[in-house]
């Protein structure tokens, strides 16, 4: 089972030159297969980086939205706190400036 011309054993020879995975000089598919594996690794890396970038953009957007809501809430809180105490709490006895406002009916009765 020994082939003296090529220096390979016939029965135990796994790389027969047609698989494309061995370092055979006659095999033109070896470079393509190596390139395909490199490309596959590069594609995995690119997909992984795209996932990381999308995650970072979404996470940054969520954090930015939360900070914006917090700032708006703080501004509204400060404006309301600033307005506290600026209103008169006791009822004024002066009549309203407009004539069509509600007037309390007199409680005295007049008999003719």
C-alpha positions, 0 to 999 in steps of 0.5 A: 500500500505504499506509493513510492512515487509520491512518498505517501501511503495510500490507505492512511492518506487523509489529504488526497488533494481534493479536500482543499484543507491540506497544504497541497501545492496542486490544490487551488482551493486551499487559498480560497478556503483559508480566505473563507475562514478568515472572512468568516472570522472577520464577519463574526467580528463585524457582526459583534462590533455592530451589536456592541455599537447598537447596544451602546447607542440604545443604552446612551439614548435611554440614559440621555432620556432619563437625564432629560426627564430628571432635568425637566422634573427638577425645573418644574419642581423649582418653578413650583417651589418658587411660586409658593407663598406668592399668593394671598392666602386670606380672602380679600374683602374688596369686591371684584373689578367686573360687574357680572361677578357673583354677589352675595344676596342681602340677608335683610328683608324689607316689608312694604 
